[in-house]
Amino acid sequence: MSCRLPGADGPARLRRLLAEGREAVGEVPPGRWDDGDGDRAGRGGFVSDVDGFDAPFFGVSPREAAAMDPQQRLVLELAWEACEDARIAPGTLRGSGTAAVVVGAINGDYALLHDRLGAGPHTLTGTHRSLIANRVSYVLGLRGPSLTVDSGQSSSLVAVHLAAEQLRRGTAAVALAGGVNLNLLAAGTETVDRFGALSPQGRCHTFDSRADGYVRGEGGGLVVLKPLSAAQRDGDRVHAVLLGGAVNNDGGGTGLTVPRAGAQTEVIRLACADAGVAPADVQYVELHGTGTPVGDPIEAEALGAAFAGDRPEPLPVGSVKTVVGHLEGAAGIAGLLKVLVCLRERRLSPSLNFATPNPAIPFETLNLEVVREARAWPRPQERLVAGVSSFGVGGTNCHLVVAEAPVVPEPEDVA
């Protein structure tokens, strides 16, 4: 796994951020939105050095690097770091016809900026969204499937699911999967604000009575996927086991962008069935959890329908969006990475900004409980199992079921 998230430049810092229960949302960095639309006051989750890139390391000329969407550059770095974290030398994958790359991405701020500045010889390859995944395949010499996925805010979790399906079908033996999102222009935030999705308070109050929208976040993350037996045989570092997943769509409702509880319940049940896991065995769910007044009660209703029955304790839930903001196209991978940390640490990390339960959510009836502070898993004597949800604005829903990795001695890292 690899990540570049607000306040968490890498997995070790993500573990620290979650353990300390700190919020990584703050003011807009100086100069970030000096783009002709004005310097809009506001808050968000931002990563540093989005303009930094070691072009020679990746064999990219300085002129071409300047024309590349920073999302392409970030995903290249994350791909290399994810391989290293998994103890896979990236060079050993070169020429592989069974190494896949699947990346979720929905925003194209850099392409809009290039439209204003005028095109050059590298503009097309630098800003075309398909190249976010294709560039990784090119630089690492991977000849397997290479896809950039856009299913809205569920894109990165859908990307992980699609990559896992490639492994199941045997069309890939290893896959890099995840998502990226960088908020480079004020105009992008203005668009989301005019849609009515942003919180005037500049925070995600997931499942709280103050829920009034979300705050935007940025960054990215990737995971390396392999069949468990192959990963163990090859001595790879295994963070967790992806047991199964599912994708569906709301398929109509009260509005194009209004979620439907029945469809969310269905995707959870399908994912559990695919994973071979009874809903009662799932001990924690990482919410989509945007903190919107419409979305939160609907998601809670769906969770109650899927998980409430035959459960010995309330289902703990939480949202990493309260920590780093809503990463939109990369939101799902941020939630998955949080769960991977919680599985490895065998502790649940707190969901922030939760003080007074949302009166529109009947927590006791639905048998749900927001994790307010770091604590042990409900049944640590059993295999730890978690669900991760991510939902797109157009109704494309994804849910994955993951479990802790088998306990095996890990070789020591070489200094």
LINHU-V734172 format. One record per backbone hydrogen bond with DSSP energy under -1.0 kcal/mol. CO is the residue of the C=O (numbers start at 0). NH is the residue of the N-H. If there is no record, write none. Layout:
((CO:NH) (CO:NH))
This chain:
((1:221) (3:219) (4:7) (7:4) (7:9) (9:13) (10:14) (11:15) (12:16) (13:17) (14:18) (15:19) (16:21) (25:43) (28:31) (30:33) (32:34) (37:39) (41:27) (43:25) (48:51) (52:54) (53:57) (54:59) (55:58) (60:64) (61:65) (68:71) (68:72) (69:73) (70:74) (71:75) (72:76) (73:77) (74:78) (75:79) (76:80) (77:81) (78:82) (79:83) (80:84) (81:85) (82:87) (83:86) (85:236) (88:91) (89:92) (90:93) (92:95) (95:142) (97:172) (97:173) (98:143) (99:175) (100:146) (101:177) (102:148) (103:179) (107:111) (108:112) (109:113) (110:114) (111:115) (112:116) (113:117) (119:122) (121:125) (122:126) (123:127) (125:68) (127:130) (128:131) (129:133) (130:134) (132:136) (133:137) (134:138) (135:139) (136:141) (140:94) (144:100) (146:102) (148:104) (151:154) (153:157) (154:158) (155:159) (156:160) (157:161) (158:162) (159:163) (160:164) (161:165) (162:166) (163:167) (164:168) (165:170) (165:171) (173:99) (174:224) (175:101) (176:222) (177:103) (178:220) (180:218) (185:189) (186:190) (187:191) (188:192) (189:193) (190:194) (191:196) (196:213) (198:201) (204:207) (206:357) (207:210) (213:198) (214:325) (215:44) (218:180) (219:3) (220:178) (221:1) (222:176) (224:174) (226:230) (227:231) (228:232) (229:233) (230:235) (240:402) (243:400) (245:398) (247:396) (254:257) (259:263) (260:264) (261:265) (262:266) (263:267) (264:268) (265:269) (266:270) (267:271) (268:272) (269:273) (270:274) (271:276) (277:280) (278:281) (283:386) (284:317) (285:388) (290:212) (291:295) (293:297) (294:298) (295:299) (296:300) (297:301) (298:302) (299:303) (300:304) (301:305) (302:306) (303:307) (314:368) (315:284) (316:370) (317:286) (318:321) (319:322) (319:323) (320:324) (322:23) (325:216) (326:329) (327:330) (328:155) (329:333) (330:334) (331:335) (332:336) (333:337) (334:338) (335:339) (336:340) (337:341) (338:342) (339:343) (340:344) (341:346) (347:374) (355:208) (357:360) (360:362) (361:365) (362:367) (366:314) (368:316) (370:350) (374:347) (378:381) (383:403) (384:282) (385:401) (386:285) (387:399) (389:397) (391:394) (394:249) (395:391) (396:247) (397:389) (398:245) (399:387) (400:242) (400:243) (401:385) (402:240))
